[in-house]
Structures are given as structure tokens and as C-alpha cells.
Amino acid sequence: MANPTTGTKGNEARSATNQTFDKARDIASQGVEKAKEAASSVGEMVGNAASNVGRKADDLASSAGSGIKNFGDTIREHGPKEGMLGEASKTVANTTKQVGRYLEEEGLSGMMEDLTTMIKRNPVPAILVGVGFGVLLGRFLRS
């Protein structure tokens, strides 16, 4: 005949084991939630840092653009005014000012968008330019 106390003790042991497993599952679930929150927080911080770096780069590009524009004005003021050299200095001054204005208005992010668009429109020439640049860089670094 079965001992009634053994059955009760077995049930109590199973119940205690189930409660332990439930507590362990709850603790693991809380740990996973905390890890998700930490990962989200770290991701947010990295995103903010990248955004700040991007803004700083745009500010620097804008500042450089302003300096380049001023350099174009200097070329125009101090360069030759007449003849073939005068025309060349006007062209250089105008081009320099346009580059400066572009940098000042678009910044680095605008330049990257324009470059991406150009590569998408002309993928084969972009690859050829990249390969050519790589060859030149390789030869330069080998020397």
C-alpha cells in the first residue's frame, strides 16, 4: 500500500520546484528586459554622438566654405584685371567662390547626398574612377 505522506511530500517538492522555476523564469525575463533597455540606451547614445559629429562636420564644412569664398574674393581683388591672365584669374575667382558657396550652403551631408546621387546615376564611371584612384593610391604608397 502507498504511503500517503510520501505522495504529499512529492507534491510539495514538485510545487516547490515549479515555484523555483517560475521565479527563475521571472528573474531571467527581468534580466532580458534590463538588457534590452541598456542596449536601447546605448544605441540612442551612439546615435546622438553620431548626430553631433555630423553636425560638427557640417559646421566645419560651412566654415571652410566661407573661407574659400573669401579666398575667391581675394583672388578677384589682387589678381590681374586685363588680358588672358585677367580672364583666367576671374574664372578661378568665380569657380572658387562657387565651391565656397556650395560648401557653405550644403555642408558635408549635402555633399554626400550629391555624391550618392551621382554614383547611382553613373555607376560604371564611378567604379572606374574608384579603381583608378585605388591604383594611384597603391602606387603612391608603394613608393
N, C-alpha and C positions, 0 to 999 in steps of 0.2 A: 504494500500500500504506500502511496506517495505521502511524503511528509508535508503538511500544509504550510509550515513555516518556511520551508525551502522555496516553495512557489512564491510566497510573498516576498522573500528576500531577493529572489531572482527578478521579480517585477520591480522592486525598489532599485536594484542595481541597474536594470535597463532604463528606468526612469532617470536615474542619476546620470547615466551615460548619455542619454538623449539630451538632458539639460546641459551637460558639459559641451556636447557637440553644438547645441543651439547657441550657447554663449560664445564658443569659438567661432562659429559662423558669423555671429553679430560683430565680434571683435575684428574678424577679417574683413567684413563688409565696411566697417568704420575705417579700417586702415586703407582700404581701396578708395573710399571717398576722400580721405585726407590726402592720399597720393594724387588723386585727380585734381583736387583743389590746388595742391602745391604745383603740379605740372601746369595747370591753367595760369596760376600766378606767375610762374617763371616765364611761360610763353608770353604773357602780357608784358612783363618787364623787358623781355628781349625785343618784342615788337615796339615798345616805347623807345628803347635805346636806338633801334634801327631807324625809327622815325626821326629821332633827334639828330642822328648822324646825317640822315638825308637832308634835313632842314639846314644843318650847318654847311653841308656840301653845296646846297643851292645858294646859301648866303655867300659863301666864298666865291662861287662861280659868278654871282651877281656883282660882287666887289671887283673881281678880276675883269669882268665885262666893262665896268665903269672905268677902270684903269686903262683898258685897251682903247676905249672910246677917246679918253683924254690923250692917249698916245697918238691916235689918228688926228686929233686937232693940232697936236704939236707938229706932226709931220706937215700938215697943211700950212701952218704958220711959218715954219722955218725952212721948208723945202723950196726948191726953185719954183718960180712963178711962170716962166715962159719957156717955150721951146719943147723939145722932146722930153727933157728931164722934168720940166714943169708938168707936162701931161702925165708922165709916169708917177711923179710924186702925188698928184691929185688922185690918180687911180688907187695908189697904195693907201692914201689917207682915207678915201671913201670906203675901200674894202675893209680897212682896219676898223673904221667906225661902225660898219655894218656888223662885223664879227663881234665887236664890243656890245653893240645894242642887242644882238641876238643872245649873247651870254647873259647880259643883264636882265633881259625880259624872260627868257626861257629857263635859265638855270641849268643845272646838271640833269635834273629829272626830265626837263623838256628835251634836252639833247639826246638822252637815252631813248625817249619815246620816238623822236625823229629817226634815230639810228635804227631802232627796231622796225619802224615802218619801212624804211629804205631797204633793209635786209629782206623783209617779207616780199616787197615788190620786185627785188632783183637778187634772188638767192644765189644764182650761179656766179655773177660777178663778185658778190660778197665773199663766197667761198674762195674764189681765185685770189682776191685781194688778201684774204686771211692766210692762204697758203704762201703767197708771195712775201707777205710780212714775216711769216714764220721762217721762211728760208733766209731772208735778210737778217733777221734776228739771230738765227743759228750761226750764220757766217760771222756776224759781228762778235758774238760771244765766244766763238771758237778762236778768234784771232788773239 
